[in-house]
Amino acid sequence: MAKQQEKETFGSRLKTIGMAIKFTHQRDKLFVPLEAAAILLPFAIITALVIFAKFSLLWYVSALFVALLAGLIVLNMRTSKVVNKEAVGKPGAAYALIDGIRGWQVTPGVAALSETQMVHRAVGKAGVVLLGEGGPKVRKLLGQEKKRISRVVGSTPVYTFLVGETGGDDFSVTEVRKRLMKLPKNIDSKDANHIAKRLDALGIGMAIPKGPIPTSANAGKGARRAMLRGR
């Protein structure tokens, strides 16, 4: 079933940002120096202006907001880099990296050959996107799934991509989010919701083997989600 976007409270947002900081700090040696520079630089500039150009002390308020914004930007960039790096080669990576993107309703494992060879579905303003992972055998499964849902989506565009790190893949799993965001807007939100509901009612295609969908790529999903919510 397509996963609806969950509303976050201010408190939960702060909690997920805290998770992002801890997660990134443990895996990225450059994170702390870059974050410190981003936060301290605006204050250093304002201090110089106050001392040498006689600027008002009220400029420190502006420095505070600039420092917070710069800190969040650095956190977003470094968290994204760490999560993408850890996702490479792990089952379920494509789903883990797109789950939580605003404007997309994502359903994992709509068709599968095994626990590591599967197709995920995302529905948004671009239309329907089918993402396959697990090697060249999944490309045929992508075609079968596209044909199966064509009678439900009608003229709505259906994109199929095979993601992974082999030569036969369309692009690396680290690029999946960027590729989705670059797709053209073909339908509005109302139509996207309607199509997602119809696809949910259609059910899954080829049966998924028993057992949960692999979540080994999800280590940084909660941390990354804090950044994705506001984008």
C-alpha positions as CSV (number, residue, x, y, z in Angstrom):
1,M,0.0,0.0,0.0
2,A,1.3,3.5,-0.9
3,K,2.7,5.2,2.1
4,Q,1.1,8.6,2.8
5,Q,3.2,11.5,4.0
6,E,3.1,11.8,7.8
7,K,2.7,15.1,9.5
8,E,5.6,16.0,11.9
9,T,5.3,18.1,15.0
10,F,8.0,20.6,15.9
11,G,9.2,18.3,18.6
12,S,9.5,15.3,16.3
13,R,11.3,17.4,13.8
14,L,13.9,18.4,16.3
15,K,14.3,14.7,17.3
16,T,14.9,13.6,13.7
17,I,17.4,16.4,13.2
18,G,19.2,15.2,16.4
19,M,19.2,11.7,14.8
20,A,20.7,13.1,11.7
21,I,23.5,14.9,13.6
22,K,24.4,11.8,15.6
23,F,24.2,9.5,12.5
24,T,26.4,11.8,10.4
25,H,28.9,12.5,13.1
26,Q,29.6,8.8,13.6
27,R,30.4,8.3,9.9
28,D,31.8,11.5,8.6
29,K,35.0,12.9,9.9
30,L,34.5,16.2,8.1
31,F,31.1,16.8,9.4
32,V,32.0,18.5,12.7
33,P,34.7,20.9,11.2
34,L,32.4,21.9,8.4
35,E,29.4,22.3,10.7
36,A,31.4,24.4,13.1
37,A,32.7,26.6,10.3
38,A,29.2,27.1,8.9
39,I,27.8,28.2,12.3
40,L,30.8,30.3,13.5
41,L,31.6,32.2,10.2
42,P,28.5,34.5,10.2
43,F,29.3,35.5,13.8
44,A,33.0,36.1,12.9
45,I,32.0,38.4,10.0
46,I,29.5,40.4,12.1
47,T,32.0,40.7,14.9
48,A,34.5,42.2,12.4
49,L,31.9,44.6,11.1
50,V,30.9,45.7,14.6
51,I,34.5,46.3,15.6
52,F,35.9,47.9,12.4
53,A,32.8,49.3,10.7
54,K,30.8,50.3,13.8
55,F,27.8,48.1,12.9
56,S,25.0,47.8,15.4
57,L,25.0,44.9,17.8
58,L,21.5,44.0,16.4
59,W,23.3,42.5,13.4
60,Y,24.1,39.5,15.7
61,V,20.4,38.6,15.4
62,S,20.8,38.3,11.6
63,A,24.0,36.3,12.2
64,L,22.1,33.8,14.4
65,F,19.5,33.1,11.6
66,V,22.2,32.8,8.9
67,A,24.2,30.4,11.2
68,L,21.2,28.2,11.8
69,L,20.4,28.1,8.0
70,A,24.1,27.4,7.1
71,G,24.2,24.6,9.7
72,L,21.1,22.9,8.3
73,I,22.4,23.1,4.8
74,V,25.7,21.5,5.8
75,L,23.9,18.8,7.8
76,N,21.6,18.1,4.8
77,M,24.6,17.8,2.4
78,R,26.7,15.6,4.6
79,T,23.8,13.4,5.7
80,S,22.8,12.8,2.1
81,K,26.3,11.9,1.2
82,V,26.7,9.4,4.1
83,V,23.3,7.8,3.5
84,N,23.9,7.4,-0.2
85,K,27.3,5.9,0.3
86,E,26.0,3.3,2.8
87,A,23.1,2.4,0.6
88,V,25.2,1.2,-2.3
89,G,24.9,-2.5,-2.9
90,K,22.4,-3.1,-0.2
91,P,19.0,-4.7,-0.8
92,G,16.1,-2.3,-0.5
93,A,18.3,0.7,-1.1
94,A,16.2,2.3,-3.8
95,Y,13.1,2.2,-1.5
96,A,15.0,3.5,1.5
97,L,16.3,6.5,-0.4
98,I,13.0,7.6,-1.8
99,D,10.7,6.8,1.1
100,G,9.7,10.1,2.8
101,I,10.2,12.4,-0.2
102,R,7.5,15.0,-0.2
103,G,5.0,14.7,-2.9
104,W,5.6,11.0,-3.6
105,Q,3.6,8.0,-2.4
106,V,5.9,5.0,-2.3
107,T,5.0,1.3,-2.2
108,P,7.8,-1.2,-1.8
109,G,8.0,-4.6,-3.4
110,V,5.0,-4.4,-5.8
111,A,6.6,-7.3,-7.7
112,A,9.6,-9.4,-6.9
113,L,11.6,-12.4,-8.0
114,S,13.4,-12.8,-4.7
115,E,14.2,-10.8,-1.6
116,T,16.9,-8.9,-3.5
117,Q,15.3,-8.7,-6.9
118,M,12.2,-6.4,-6.7
119,V,10.3,-3.5,-8.1
120,H,9.1,-0.5,-6.1
121,R,6.4,2.0,-7.1
122,A,6.3,5.7,-6.6
123,V,3.4,7.9,-7.6
124,G,3.7,11.7,-7.8
125,K,3.1,14.6,-10.1
126,A,5.4,13.1,-12.7
127,G,3.1,10.1,-12.9
128,V,4.1,6.5,-11.9
129,V,7.7,5.5,-11.5
130,L,8.7,1.9,-11.3
131,L,12.1,1.3,-9.8
132,G,13.8,-2.1,-10.2
133,E,16.8,-3.3,-8.3
134,G,18.6,-6.6,-8.3
135,G,20.3,-7.0,-11.6
136,P,19.3,-7.4,-15.3
137,K,16.6,-10.1,-14.7
138,V,14.5,-7.4,-13.0
139,R,14.3,-5.4,-16.3
140,K,11.8,-7.9,-17.6
141,L,9.9,-7.7,-14.4
142,L,9.7,-3.9,-14.8
143,G,8.1,-4.4,-18.3
144,Q,5.6,-6.9,-16.9
145,E,4.6,-4.6,-14.1
146,K,4.3,-1.6,-16.4
147,K,2.0,-3.6,-18.7
148,R,-0.1,-4.9,-15.7
149,I,-0.8,-1.4,-14.4
150,S,-1.3,0.3,-17.7
151,R,-5.1,-0.5,-17.7
152,V,-5.4,1.3,-14.4
153,V,-3.3,4.5,-15.0
154,G,-4.6,5.1,-18.6
155,S,-2.6,7.9,-20.3
156,T,-0.6,8.8,-17.2
157,P,3.1,8.5,-17.9
158,V,4.8,5.4,-16.4
159,Y,8.6,5.6,-16.1
160,T,10.7,2.4,-15.5
161,F,14.3,2.5,-14.2
162,L,16.7,-0.2,-13.2
163,V,19.0,1.1,-10.5
164,G,22.2,-0.4,-9.2
165,E,25.9,-0.3,-9.7
166,T,26.4,-2.7,-12.7
167,G,26.9,-1.6,-16.3
168,G,23.4,-2.7,-17.3
169,D,21.7,-0.4,-14.8
170,D,20.1,2.9,-15.9
171,F,21.8,4.8,-13.0
172,S,23.4,4.3,-9.6
173,V,21.1,4.0,-6.5
174,T,22.8,7.2,-5.2
175,E,21.1,9.1,-8.0
176,V,17.6,7.8,-7.6
177,R,16.3,10.7,-5.6
178,K,17.8,13.3,-7.9
179,R,16.4,11.5,-11.0
180,L,12.9,11.4,-9.5
181,M,12.9,15.1,-8.6
182,K,14.0,16.0,-12.2
183,L,11.0,14.3,-13.8
184,P,8.5,16.7,-15.4
185,K,5.2,17.4,-13.8
186,N,2.5,15.7,-15.8
187,I,-0.5,15.5,-13.4
188,D,-1.7,17.4,-10.3
189,S,-1.8,16.2,-6.7
190,K,-5.5,15.2,-6.9
191,D,-4.9,12.9,-9.9
192,A,-1.8,11.4,-8.3
193,N,-3.7,10.5,-5.1
194,H,-6.5,9.0,-7.2
195,I,-4.1,6.9,-9.2
196,A,-2.2,5.7,-6.1
197,K,-5.5,4.5,-4.6
198,R,-6.5,2.7,-7.7
199,L,-3.0,1.0,-7.8
200,D,-3.4,0.0,-4.2
201,A,-6.7,-1.6,-5.0
202,L,-5.1,-3.5,-7.9
203,G,-2.7,-5.2,-5.5
204,I,0.8,-6.6,-6.1
205,G,2.0,-8.3,-9.2
206,M,4.4,-11.3,-9.0
207,A,4.2,-12.7,-5.5
208,I,6.9,-11.6,-3.1
209,P,8.9,-14.4,-1.4
210,K,8.0,-14.9,2.2
211,G,9.8,-12.7,4.7
212,P,10.1,-8.9,5.1
213,I,11.5,-6.6,2.4
214,P,15.2,-6.1,3.2
215,T,15.8,-3.0,5.3
216,S,19.6,-3.0,5.4
217,A,19.7,0.3,3.6
218,N,17.5,1.9,6.2
219,A,20.2,2.7,8.7
220,G,20.1,6.4,7.9
221,K,16.5,6.7,6.7
222,G,15.2,8.4,9.8
223,A,18.2,10.8,9.8
224,R,17.7,11.6,6.2
225,R,13.9,12.0,6.5
226,A,14.5,15.1,8.7
227,M,16.1,16.8,5.8
228,L,13.7,15.6,3.2
229,R,10.6,16.8,4.9
230,G,11.3,20.4,4.2
231,R,12.3,20.0,0.5
